[in-house]
Amino acid sequence: MKAAEIREFSLEDLKEKLDEAIAQHKSLVLTHAVSQLENPIQIREGRKTIARLKTEIKSRELKA
């Protein structure tokens, strides 16, 4: 998910997306620990998406 896409969401949507991204990331890490993923780069992309979402949420909270 790109930063430009993230800016279009409302604050509630961002928080929902963050919860989904964290759950998906945990699932990927657990799956990777048990058996090798087909594309392990998904783990890195998930971390970056979580960071982007947290950054946007924090910036909106500071503006308010």
Backbone hydrogen bonds, N-H to C=O, Kabsch-Sander energy under -0.5 kcal/mol:
donor,donor_aa,acceptor,acceptor_aa,energy
6,I,2,K,-1.8
7,R,3,A,-1.9
8,E,4,A,-0.6
8,E,5,E,-0.8
9,F,6,I,-1.3
14,L,10,S,-2.2
15,K,11,L,-2.0
16,E,12,E,-2.0
17,K,13,D,-2.8
18,L,14,L,-2.3
19,D,15,K,-2.1
20,E,16,E,-2.3
21,A,17,K,-2.7
22,I,18,L,-2.5
23,A,19,D,-2.2
24,Q,20,E,-2.6
25,H,21,A,-2.4
26,K,22,I,-2.5
27,S,23,A,-2.1
28,L,24,Q,-2.4
29,V,25,H,-2.5
30,L,26,K,-2.3
31,T,27,S,-2.5
32,H,28,L,-2.5
33,A,29,V,-1.7
34,V,30,L,-1.6
35,S,31,T,-2.9
42,Q,39,N,-1.7
43,I,40,P,-1.2
44,R,40,P,-0.7
45,E,41,I,-2.4
46,G,42,Q,-2.3
47,R,43,I,-2.0
48,K,44,R,-2.1
49,T,45,E,-2.3
50,I,46,G,-2.4
51,A,47,R,-2.2
52,R,48,K,-2.4
53,L,49,T,-2.5
54,K,50,I,-2.6
55,T,51,A,-2.3
56,E,52,R,-2.3
57,I,53,L,-2.4
58,K,54,K,-2.5
59,S,55,T,-2.3
60,R,56,E,-2.0
61,E,57,I,-2.1
62,L,58,K,-2.1
63,K,59,S,-1.6
64,A,60,R,-1.4
